[in-house]
């Protein structure tokens, strides 16, 4: 199989950036992380960075806040200004993000940039107190752009500013927080309509085609021949961590669904290609939950009828996020169907047995089992035996009978060991 490695990486990172920074009050298709990546690429060209650096800075913009998955979600959702003590607890996100990037071969070049994206020109930033020329030019760009766009992004603790107001803020910090040259280039971008709220500018589209949609690593595509989506597994596992980090009670859920789905598919005798598909679909099946307000998912009691309608649409949102990624059309379809049930009682399509893909039927069982055996905001977890009984009771009506038997015939200690061996 001939895999366009670079295209696949770009599309995965763009989807990851969307999920990482998604805000229901922001532009649904043009979120903060996407905007930061695009503006960084435009400025990178203006200052004459080489093509490879332009591409890498675009990637850094997409995932610059990846370290927030290691921060208490309750701190990140405060509807007031953080106290000094709370802010100190949030600051390590840049260090955590740098470590995440350093551990992934595809992202290791971005590690220092992500670590330092809150450093300031005058040395008052964090985590290392760098100043002036100690700060790489790529970080100078990322830092200024991140602040400029964050000011225009809806936040729980403040109203968003206009573009003009945001430009004034960073100009007031010209020479203190930010390199004056970079601030002047942002003003130049505004004047030339190279920043357009709500969509990609013509300038960025030109840069993306010229510099970003390219492979700069000679011979690297050989590694991908025959691997397909499996070659992206480290980044896809990171994707799952981002999805689950949105809500405290879902910690590890997507990874467990992936592990269990792979186990069932292997036991059922599926091909290696299908096993990889169901493993990846398990990691990404809940991507669409970013479309559900936090206050709905985190309620201490069962959702009402209107809230259930919002929840029931999340598989469709997962599909819409994933369908644009190369090689993921089948995986997107699996995620869309993972809440369908054999008797037609599922959602969002109300499909019945013959219309539901077999891999989606595997995800349905794995997802249900993990939901039953995990705490939720509105109910406590049940033990493995009780979950097995519920799944066995639904075999043939809600769940595929064979896949249900494979799971419920597996000793509970085996499931615990399976998760323990594969979870970090």
N, C-alpha and C positions, 0 to 999 in steps of 0.2 A: 504494500500500500504506500502510495506517495503522499506524505503528510507535509502540508505547508506549516512547518513548526512555528514560524514567526506569526502568521495570521492567527493560529490557534492561541498562542500566548497572548497576543493583543486582545482578542475577543474575550478570553477568560479574565484578564485583568480589568477590562472595561466593565464586564458584568460584576466582578468582585468589587470594584470601586462604587458601582451603583448600589449594591447591597450594603456595603460598609457605611456609606454616608446617607442612605435613603431617609428622606424626611417627607412626610405626607403633605406638608405645607409648602414644599419647594416645588420647582418645576419637575414633573414626574420623569421626563426623559433626559433632563440636563442638570444633574445634581452637582453638589459642591465638588466632589472628588473629580468628576469628569471635567468640570470647568477649570479646576486648578491644573489638571494635566494639560489641557488645551492651551491655557495661557502661558504655562511654563514653556511649552514647545515653541510658541510664537516668540517669546523673549529670548529663548536659547538661540534661535536663528538670528535674531537681531544683534546679539553680542558675538556672533561668529563661532559658536560652539560647533565641533565636528558633528556630522550626521549621526553617528552612533550615540553621542552624548544627548542629542536632541531626543532621540528615541527613548533613552534611558530616563531622561528627566520627565518625559511624558508618563512613563510607567511610575516613577516616584510620585508624581502628582496624584495618580489614581489611588495609590495605597499609602500615602504619607501618614495617615492616622491608623494604620493597621494595628498598632500597639494598644489601641483603646479596647481591644478584645480582652486585654489583661487587667482592665480597670473595672471596679465595682459599677455595674450598670446603674445602680441607684444614685451614685454620685453624678454620673453623666446625664441623668434626667432631672436634676434639681431645677426647680422653676424660680430660683433666686441666684444671686451672685454667690459663688462659693466662698467659704471662709478661707483664711490663709492656710489653716491646717488641712482643709479639704483639697485645696489647690495643690498642696504638696503631694497628696495622694494621687492626683491625676497626672502630675508632671512625669512620672516614670514611663508614661505611654510611649514617649519617643525612644527611650532606651529599649523597651520591650519590642517596639516595632523594628528597630535596628537588628535586634537578635533574631527575630523571625525572618527578616530578609536575608541575613547572613547565613542562615541554615538552609536556604533554598538555592540550589545552583542557578536557577533562572533569575533570581532577584539579588544575588549576593553583591553585585556592583552598586546596588542602591542603599546598602546597609548604613554607611556613614551619613548619607544625605538624609535618610529618614531619622537617624539618631539626632542629627543636629538641626532639624528644621525649625526649632524654637530658639536657636541662638540669635543674639542681637548684635548689630553692628558695633555698639559701644561696649560689649562684653557683659551685659546684664542679663543675658538669656540663660537657657539651661539645655542640656545637663552639664556641659563642660566649661561654660563661661568663656567661649571663644569670642574673639573680637576682630573686626576689620579683615585684613587679608588672611587671617587664620581660617576664616570661614570660606570653604570652596565656593566658587562663583555659582555652581549649580544650587547650593544651599541658599545663597543670597537671593537667588531668583525664587526658589520654592517658598522661603520664609515670607517674602513680601507678598507674593501672589496668594498664599494661604490666608494671610491676614486680610488682604484686600477683599477676597471673595467671602471669607467667613463673616465679615461685617454685613454683607448683603444676603446672607443665608439665614432663614428663620431659626431662632433658637428659643428654648423654653424660658431662658432667664432674661431675655431682652427682645426688643423689636428690631427687625432688620433695617439697615440703612439703605438709602438710595446709592446708585453708582457715584453720583457727585459727592455725596456725604462721605462715602468710603474713600474716595480719592483724597478728600481733604484730610481725613484721619492719617492716611499713610504719608501724605506730604508734610503734615505736622511732625511726623516722626522721621523725616528725612535727615540722615546723618546721625540719628540716635539708635533707633531700632533697625533701620534699613539703609543699605547702600544708596546714596543719593542718585547714582547712575541708574540703578534698577527702578527706583521710584519714577524718575523722569521717563524711562521707557514704558512704564505702565500708563502714564499720562499720554504718551505718544500713541499707544495702542488704542486708548479711548478716542483720541482725536481722529484716528484713521478708521474707526469702526471695525477694529480687529477684535473687539470684545462686544458680543451681541447677546444681551440677556435672553435666555430661553432656547438658544440654538448655537450650533458651531458656526464660527465666522468663516467667510470665504478664505481668509488667510490661513486659518488652521487647516481647512480641508486641503488646501494646496500643500501645506507642510506635511500633512499626514501621508499624502500620496507620494511625496518626494523623498521623505526621510524616515517616516515611521513604519510604513508598510513594507519594510525590507528586512532581509536576513543578513546580519553583519558577521555571522560566525561561519566561516567556510567549513563545509563538510559536516556541520552539526546535524543536518537533516538525516544523515545515515542512521543516527541513533534512533530516529523515530520510525524508520521503515518497519512495518509489521506491528508496531506498538499501538498506534492510534491514540485514543484517549488515555490509555494506561500510562503513557509517557508523561502526562500532566498530573499524575496522582498526587505528588506533594502539594501542588498549588490547589488542587481540588479539595484536599483535606483541609487546607487553610481556609478555603471557601466555606466549608462546613462549619469550621470554628467561628467564622464571622457570623454566619446565620444563627448559630446557637447562642452566641454571646449577646444577641439582642434581648434575650430574656433569661433571667437567672435560672428558672426551673428547667430550661431546655439544654443545660450544659451537657455536651456529649451525645445528645439525642441523635443527630444526623449520622455521626460516626457509628453509633451502635446499630442504627437501622441498616447502614451500609454493610457492616460486618455480618449481621444476622442474615441479610438478604443474600449475600455471597455464599454463606454456609448452606442455606436452603437450596439455592440454585445448583450448587455443586452436588448436593445429596440427590437432587431431582434429575441429575444427568444432563444439564444444559451444556452447550458448547462453551469453550473459553471466551469466545466473542460475546456471548450473551451474559456470561458471568461478569465480565468487565462492565458491560452496560448496566446491569442491575446494581453492581457495586458503586458505580459513579452516580446512578440515579438515586441511590440511598443517601449519598453524601449531599445531594443538591435538592432533594424533593421538597424541602420547606423554604426554598429561596423566596417564594411568593409571600411568606408571612411578613415581610417588610411592609406590605401594603395594609396590614391590620394595625390600627392604633394600639400603642402600648397599654393604654388604659382598658382596652377590651381584652387583650391577651392576659393581662395581669390581674383581672378581677378576682376578688376573693370568693365569688359565687358564680354559678352558671350564667353564661351570656343570655341576654334576652333575644327575642326573635329577630330584631333588627341587627343585633350584633352577630348573631349566627349567620345571617346573610353575608356579612362582611367576611367572616371566617371561611365560609363555604366557597368563596371565590379565590382563596389563596393558591389552590393548585393551578388555576388558570393563569395567575400572575407568575408562578414558577415557570410555566410553559412560555410565557411571553418574554421572560428574562433570558431563558436558555436557548430558545429556538434560533437566535441569530448567531450562535457560536458554531463554528465549523465542526462537523462530526457529531453534533449534539441533537440533531432533529429527532432521532428515535428516543434519546434520553429525555428530551423535552416532553415528548408524548407520554412517556412512562410517568413522569412527575405529574402531568395533568390528570392522570387516571388513578392516582394512588389512594384516593378516598372513594372511588367507585366500589360498589358491592354487587355480588352476583345476582341478587334478587331485584336490582334496580333502585335500591333505597339509598344509594350513595350520592355523592356530589363531585363536581359541579354539573355533570351532564346527565345524571340519572341512568347511566349505561347499565345494561344487564350482561350476563355471563359471556355470551359470544362476542360482545363488542369491547370487552376489556382485555387488553394484552396480558399474556401470561406473566411477563416480568413485572407489570404493574400489580398483578395479583400477589406476587411475592412481596413487593414493597408494602402492600396493604396489610399483610399479616405481621411483618416485622415492625412496621410503624405502630400498629395497634398494640402489639405486645409491649413495646418499649413505653408507649404512653400509659398503659395499664400499670406497669411496674416502676413508674417514675412519679414523683410528687408533681402535682399541678397546683396552680394558685387557688383553685376552687375545690380540690379534693386530695385526699392522701393516696399514696401508692398502695397497690395490692401485692401480695407475694406471687412468686412464679407459679405455684400450684393453682391459685385462684385465676390467674391470667390464662393458664393452659385450659382450665375448665371453661372459661368464657369463649376462648377461641374454638375449642372443640364443639361447644354448643352452637357456634355459628358456622361450622363447617358444612359446606354444601348449600348454604343459604346466603351468608355474608362472604365467606372465605372459601377459596379453593380447597377441596377436601384433601387432596394429596399433600399440598404444601402445609396445611394445618397439621396433618398427621406427622410429617417430618419434624415440625417444631415440637409438638407435644410429646413425641416419642423420645425427644432428647432430654437426658437428665438435667435437672436444674444446675447441678454443680458444673456440668460441661459448659453451659451457657455462661456462667460466672467466669470460668477459666478462659473461655473464648474472648470475652470482653477484656478481661484483665491482661491478656497477652497482647492485645492490639490497641488498647487505649493508652494514651500518654499519661 
